[in-house]
Amino acid sequence: MSLDLFPGQGGEGEGAPRADAPLAERLRPRRVEEVVGQEHLTAPDALLGRLVAGGDLPSLILWGPPGSGKTTLARVLARGSGARFLATSAVAAGVREVREAVRTAQAERKGNRRTVLFLDEIHRFNRAQQDALLPHVETGLLVLIGATTENPSFEVNSALLSRCRVVTLRPLPEAALRTLLRRALDDRERGLGEREVSLDPEAENLLLWGADGDARRLLGTLELAVNLAGAQKGIHLDPESIRQALQRRAPRYDRTGEEHFNLISALQKSVRASDPQGAVYWTVRMLDAGEDPLYVARRLLRMAVEDVGLADPRALEHTVAAQQAVHFLGLPEGAAALVQAAVYLALAPKSNRVDTAERQARAEIERSGSLPVPLAFRNAVTGLMRTLGYGEGYRYDHDEPGALSGQSGLPPGLDASTFYEPSPRGYEAELRRRMEEIARHRPPTKKKPGPSGGPGS
């Protein structure tokens, strides 16, 4: 794949899109003043506004959702700096394209002109490919502008990231989308002005809803609706026209990216906050976006242990049943089982004491190593073992009053440790009473807290 060369300076006509280019490409802003929805970056006193005014362009990573203007800003910045603009996509490019850009940049440097390499979807470059960019970015031969929908701290090499300024773009608000829609309808040169297109207010609202903050989706849906209406002038679009073009809005989601982690985090925090409405919403949101239902089930199972625990032992049973149901039924029928489990977990009493006990026991094992099993608790299966005292002093609890011997199963030196301590909530209140009863049968010891200083709340 060769590089797309864009002049980056000169008259307005340079680099102008063809008349048959998609509407979104024809309407792409050419000056920073035309960019909408990113005023926190493009205002005269904001970062990109100052860069355009100053003409000095550092390497940047533009991070934002689809259709928020990353490619547009890269071109506008290159134009403002007077640099040569080379554009390619990391989906199809590789080290060969990087070398080609380096050769072009070396030739441009002889004329005292800088070169901007715009790398769309930079997160698709593997580490070796990113490393190939590093020396040329470091020396300033290439000004790198990378665009990504993924969190760059996850997807971009730390060495390369340290040499770039990360700029965060936002989904376009409704006001910005309305501005773009008006441009598309009124512009007779680059837009649909010659076609004399009009929309019902309801159709316009449906179009904005379907865009979901994405300018490219907005303009693509509008263009498709107009094309479906025919080649005549004076086209009027009603809600049904927009529905046919829109089909179904696909939520912003990436099953391996940041949004994946954001949504599952929102689900767990809703469950932990005992908010069934949030638990329902985020469960359905993930499933509708195409998340693996068994992944959702696995995370709910973890919540049943981590956030509910023994405050309601039935939580784990319900969640395992939901996992089995969605595995057996599939989607869409199995979705309701996961929603039911999420609601149950949200409304269950909360305790993280089991999770805390696990972490404290692990910390103690890390600290004290492989301590020996108490002799009384060892299994004497040979004569030698009996001679060495294995099993000596062991009391069979079923023969004791109340089936309680009061023996400690911990290694010597840890017999006063407390790893699990029930909360006063839900079923754990009953477990607390049971532990107090057991403690009365044990010889008095000086209580030793767990390694982290006590159980969680």
C-alpha positions in Angstrom: 0.0 0.0 0.0 1.5 3.3 -1.1 1.3 6.5 0.9 -1.4 9.0 0.2 0.3 12.3 -0.5 -1.5 15.5 0.5 0.2 18.8 -0.2 -0.6 20.4 3.2 -0.1 24.0 2.0 -1.1 26.3 -0.7 -4.5 27.2 -2.2 -7.9 25.9 -1.1 -8.1 23.7 -4.2 -5.0 21.6 -3.3 -5.9 18.2 -2.1 -9.7 18.9 -2.8 -11.7 15.7 -2.9 -13.3 14.4 -6.1 -16.9 15.3 -6.9 -17.8 11.6 -6.5 -16.1 11.2 -3.2 -18.4 10.4 -0.2 -20.2 13.3 1.4 -18.2 13.0 4.6 -15.0 13.4 2.6 -16.3 16.3 0.5 -17.3 18.2 3.6 -14.1 17.6 5.5 -13.1 20.9 7.1 -10.1 22.6 5.6 -9.4 25.2 8.3 -9.4 24.8 12.1 -12.3 27.3 12.2 -14.5 24.8 10.4 -13.9 22.0 12.9 -16.9 21.6 15.3 -17.4 19.8 18.5 -13.7 19.9 19.7 -13.6 23.5 20.9 -11.6 22.4 24.0 -8.8 21.7 21.6 -9.4 24.1 18.6 -10.2 27.4 20.4 -7.6 30.0 19.8 -6.2 29.7 23.3 -6.5 25.9 23.3 -3.7 23.4 22.4 -4.4 22.8 18.8 -5.5 26.3 18.1 -2.1 27.6 19.4 -0.3 25.0 17.3 -2.1 26.1 14.1 -1.4 29.7 14.9 2.3 29.0 15.7 3.0 26.7 12.8 5.3 24.5 15.0 3.9 21.0 15.1 5.1 18.3 17.6 4.3 14.6 17.2 0.8 13.8 18.4 -1.4 10.9 19.2 -5.1 11.8 18.5 -7.3 9.6 20.7 -11.0 9.6 20.2 -14.1 7.7 19.1 -14.9 7.1 15.4 -16.1 10.1 13.5 -14.8 12.7 16.0 -12.4 14.4 13.6 -9.0 12.8 14.1 -8.1 12.7 10.4 -9.5 16.1 9.8 -7.4 17.7 12.6 -4.3 15.9 11.3 -4.8 17.5 7.9 -5.6 20.9 9.2 -2.5 20.9 11.5 -0.3 19.8 8.6 -1.7 22.5 6.4 -1.2 25.1 9.1 2.4 24.1 9.6 3.2 24.1 5.9 4.5 20.5 6.2 4.3 17.8 3.6 1.5 15.4 4.6 1.8 11.7 4.1 -1.2 9.6 5.2 -1.6 5.8 5.5 -3.5 3.3 7.6 -1.8 0.9 10.0 -4.3 -1.8 8.9 -2.6 -2.2 5.5 0.7 -0.5 6.0 4.0 -1.8 7.4 7.7 -1.1 7.8 8.0 -0.6 4.0 5.6 2.4 4.1 7.6 3.8 7.0 10.8 3.6 5.0 9.0 5.2 2.0 7.9 8.1 4.3 11.5 8.4 5.6 12.9 8.7 2.1 10.3 11.4 1.3 11.1 13.2 4.5 14.8 13.2 3.7 14.1 14.7 0.3 11.8 17.4 1.8 14.3 18.3 4.5 16.7 19.4 1.8 14.2 22.1 1.0 13.7 23.0 4.7 10.3 21.5 4.7 9.0 19.2 7.4 7.1 16.0 6.8 4.0 14.9 8.7 3.2 11.1 8.7 -0.4 10.5 9.6 -0.8 6.9 10.7 -4.5 6.1 11.1 -5.4 3.3 13.5 -1.9 3.3 14.9 -2.9 0.8 17.5 -2.9 -1.8 14.6 0.9 -1.4 14.3 2.7 -4.1 16.2 5.6 -3.3 18.5 8.3 -4.0 15.8 6.5 -1.7 13.4 6.2 1.0 16.0 9.8 0.7 16.9 10.7 1.4 13.2 9.2 4.8 13.6 11.0 5.6 16.9 14.4 6.9 15.6 12.8 9.1 13.0 10.3 10.7 15.4 13.1 11.2 17.9 15.3 13.1 15.5 12.4 15.1 14.2 12.8 13.8 10.6 9.1 12.7 10.8 6.4 14.5 12.7 4.1 11.6 13.6 0.4 12.1 14.0 -1.2 8.8 15.1 -4.9 8.4 15.3 -6.5 5.7 17.5 -9.9 4.8 18.9 -8.1 2.7 21.6 -6.5 3.9 24.8 -2.9 4.7 23.7 -1.5 3.7 27.1 -2.5 0.1 26.2 -1.8 0.1 22.5 1.3 2.4 21.8 4.8 1.5 22.9 5.8 3.5 25.9 9.0 4.7 24.2 7.0 6.1 21.2 4.3 7.4 23.5 6.8 9.4 25.5 7.8 11.3 22.4 4.3 12.2 21.5 1.6 14.5 23.0 -1.6 12.6 23.6 -4.7 14.7 22.5 -8.1 13.4 23.6 -11.1 14.0 21.3 -14.7 13.7 22.5 -17.8 12.3 20.7 -19.5 15.1 18.9 -22.4 16.7 20.8 -25.8 17.1 19.3 -25.2 20.8 18.6 -22.0 20.0 16.5 -23.9 17.3 14.6 -26.7 19.8 13.8 -24.1 22.2 12.5 -22.6 19.6 10.2 -26.1 18.6 9.0 -26.9 22.1 8.1 -23.7 22.4 6.1 -24.4 19.2 4.3 -27.9 20.4 3.3 -26.9 24.0 2.4 -23.5 23.7 0.8 -24.1 23.8 -3.0 -20.4 23.1 -3.9 -19.4 20.3 -1.6 -22.7 19.2 0.0 -26.3 18.5 -1.1 -27.4 22.0 -1.7 -28.0 21.4 -5.4 -30.3 18.5 -4.5 -32.6 20.8 -2.4 -32.9 18.2 0.4 -35.2 18.8 3.4 -36.0 16.7 6.5 -38.9 16.4 8.9 -38.0 17.5 12.4 -38.6 13.9 13.6 -36.4 12.6 10.8 -33.6 15.0 11.7 -33.8 13.9 15.4 -33.7 10.2 14.3 -30.6 10.9 12.2 -28.8 12.7 15.0 -29.7 9.8 17.4 -28.4 7.2 14.9 -25.1 9.1 14.5 -24.3 8.6 18.2 -21.7 11.3 18.2 -20.1 10.1 14.9 -19.9 12.7 12.1 -19.0 10.1 9.5 -22.0 8.0 10.4 -24.3 11.1 10.3 -23.2 12.2 6.9 -23.1 8.6 5.5 -26.6 7.9 6.7 -27.9 11.2 5.2 -26.2 10.5 1.9 -27.6 7.0 1.7 -31.1 8.2 2.5 -30.8 10.8 -0.3 -29.5 8.3 -2.8 -32.3 5.8 -1.9 -34.8 8.6 -2.6 -33.7 8.9 -6.3 -31.8 11.4 -8.5 -34.4 14.1 -8.6 -34.2 17.5 -6.9 -36.5 18.6 -4.1 -36.1 15.5 -1.9 -38.0 15.4 1.4 -36.8 12.8 3.9 -39.3 11.5 6.5 -38.5 9.3 9.5 -39.0 6.1 7.5 -36.4 7.2 4.9 -33.9 7.6 7.7 -34.8 4.3 9.3 -34.2 2.5 6.0 -30.8 4.1 5.7 -29.9 3.7 9.3 -31.1 0.1 9.8 -29.7 -0.3 13.3 -27.4 1.8 15.4 -24.3 -0.1 16.4 -23.1 1.0 19.9 -19.5 2.1 20.2 -17.7 -0.9 21.5 -14.5 -2.9 21.0 -14.4 -6.3 22.6 -10.6 -6.0 23.2 -10.3 -2.3 23.8 -10.9 0.4 26.5 -14.6 0.5 26.0 -14.8 -3.2 26.8 -13.1 -2.5 30.1 -15.1 0.6 30.8 -18.5 -1.2 30.4 -17.6 -4.2 32.5 -16.3 -1.9 35.2 -19.6 0.0 35.1 -21.5 -3.3 35.5 -19.4 -4.4 38.5 -19.6 -1.0 40.2 -23.4 -0.9 39.7 -23.7 -4.4 41.3 -21.4 -3.3 44.1 -23.5 -0.1 44.6 -26.7 -2.3 44.9 -28.1 -0.5 41.8 -30.2 -3.0 39.8 -31.1 -0.3 37.2 -27.4 0.2 36.3 -26.8 -3.6 36.5 -29.6 -4.2 33.9 -28.5 -1.4 31.6 -24.8 -2.3 31.4 -25.5 -6.0 31.0 -27.8 -5.3 28.1 -25.5 -2.7 26.7 -22.6 -5.2 26.5 -24.8 -7.9 25.0 -26.3 -5.6 22.4 -22.8 -4.5 21.4 -21.8 -8.0 20.6 -20.0 -9.1 23.8 -19.5 -12.8 24.3 -22.4 -13.7 26.7 -20.2 -16.3 28.4 -17.7 -13.5 29.2 -20.5 -11.5 30.9 -21.4 -14.7 32.8 -17.8 -15.2 34.0 -17.6 -11.6 35.2 -21.0 -12.0 37.0 -19.6 -15.1 38.7 -16.6 -13.2 39.9 -18.9 -10.5 41.3 -21.0 -13.2 43.1 -17.8 -14.2 45.0 -16.0 -10.9 45.3 -18.8 -8.5 46.1 -21.6 -10.7 47.6 -19.7 -13.7 48.9 -21.2 -15.5 51.9 -23.5 -12.6 52.7 -25.8 -14.5 50.3 -24.5 -18.0 49.3 -27.3 -18.3 46.9 -25.8 -15.6 44.7 -23.2 -18.0 43.4 -25.8 -20.6 42.7 -28.1 -18.2 40.8 -25.1 -16.9 38.7 -23.9 -20.4 37.9 -27.4 -21.3 36.8 -27.5 -18.1 34.6 -24.2 -19.2 33.0 -25.6 -22.6 32.3 -28.8 -21.1 30.9 -27.1 -18.8 28.4 -24.7 -21.6 27.4 -27.7 -23.9 26.7 -30.0 -21.3 25.1 -27.6 -18.9 23.4 -28.7 -15.5 22.4 -31.1 -13.8 22.4 -33.1 -16.1 24.7 -30.3 -16.5 27.2 -29.8 -12.8 27.7 -32.7 -12.7 30.3 -30.9 -15.2 32.5 -27.8 -12.9 32.7 -30.0 -9.9 33.4 -31.7 -11.9 36.2 -28.4 -12.8 37.7 -27.2 -9.2 37.5 -30.4 -8.0 39.3 -30.0 -10.6 42.0 -26.4 -9.7 42.6 -27.2 -6.0 42.8 -30.0 -6.6 45.4 -28.1 -9.1 47.4 -26.4 -8.0 50.7 -22.8 -7.2 50.1 -19.6 -8.6 51.6 -16.0 -8.8 50.3 -14.8 -10.8 53.3 -14.2 -14.0 51.3 -12.2 -12.1 48.7 -10.3 -10.4 51.5 -9.6 -13.7 53.2 -8.2 -15.1 50.0 -5.9 -12.1 49.6 -4.7 -12.1 53.2 -4.0 -15.9 53.2 -2.0 -15.5 50.0 0.0 -12.6 51.5 0.7 -14.7 54.6 1.9 -17.6 52.5 4.2 -15.2 50.5 5.6 -13.9 53.8 6.0 -17.1 55.8 6.6 -19.6 53.1 5.7 -23.3 53.2 5.0 -23.8 56.9 4.6 -27.5 58.0 1.2 -29.1 58.5 0.4 -29.6 62.2 1.4 -33.1 63.3 -2.1 -33.8 64.6 -3.6 -33.0 61.1 -1.1 -35.2 59.2 -2.2 -38.6 57.9 -0.2 -41.5 59.4 -0.4 -44.1 56.6 2.8 -45.9 57.5 4.5 -47.2 60.7 7.3 -44.7 60.3 4.8 -41.8 60.1 3.2 -43.0 63.3 6.6 -43.3 65.0 7.3 -39.7 64.0 4.1 -38.5 65.6 1.9 -38.1 62.6 -1.8 -37.8 63.7 -0.9 -37.8 67.3 -3.4 -35.9 69.5 -5.9 -35.6 66.7 -9.5 -35.5 68.0 -12.3 -36.7 65.8 -14.8 -33.9 65.8 -17.9 -36.0 65.3 -17.2 -37.7 68.6 -17.0 -34.4 70.5 -20.0 -32.6 72.1 -21.6 -30.5 69.4 -19.1 -32.0 66.9 -16.7 -29.3 68.0 -13.1 -30.1 69.1 -11.8 -26.6 69.1 -8.7 -27.7 67.1 -6.9 -25.2 64.8 -5.9 -26.4 61.4 -3.3 -23.6 60.8 0.5 -24.3 61.0 2.3 -23.7 64.2 2.8 -20.0 64.8 -0.3 -19.0 62.8 -2.9 -20.6 65.0 -4.1 -17.2 66.2 -4.4 -15.7 62.7 -7.7 -14.4 61.3 -8.1 -14.5 57.6 -11.9 -14.7 57.2 -14.1 -12.7 59.5 -17.8 -12.4 58.5 -19.5 -9.1 58.1 -22.7 -8.3 60.0 -24.7 -8.4 56.8 -27.0 -11.1 55.3 -26.2 -14.7 55.9 -22.7 -13.7 57.2 -24.4 -12.5 60.4 -25.4 -16.1 61.0 -21.9 -17.3 60.2 -20.5 -14.7 62.7 -22.6 -16.3 65.4 -21.4 -19.8 64.4 -17.8 -18.7 64.5 -18.3 -17.2 68.0 -19.7 -20.5 69.1 -16.7 -22.4 67.7 -14.3 -20.0 69.3 -15.8 -20.8 72.7 -14.5 -24.4 72.4 -10.9 -23.3 71.5 -8.2 -22.7 74.1 -7.6 -18.9 74.5 -5.0 -17.5 72.1 -3.7 -14.0 71.4 -5.6 -13.0 68.3 -3.4 -12.3 65.3 -4.9 -10.3 62.5 -4.4 -11.2 58.8 -1.3 -9.8 57.0 -3.2 -6.7 55.6 -4.3 -5.6 59.0 -7.8 -7.0 59.2 -10.7 -7.9 56.9 -12.3 -5.7 54.4 -15.6 -4.0 54.8 
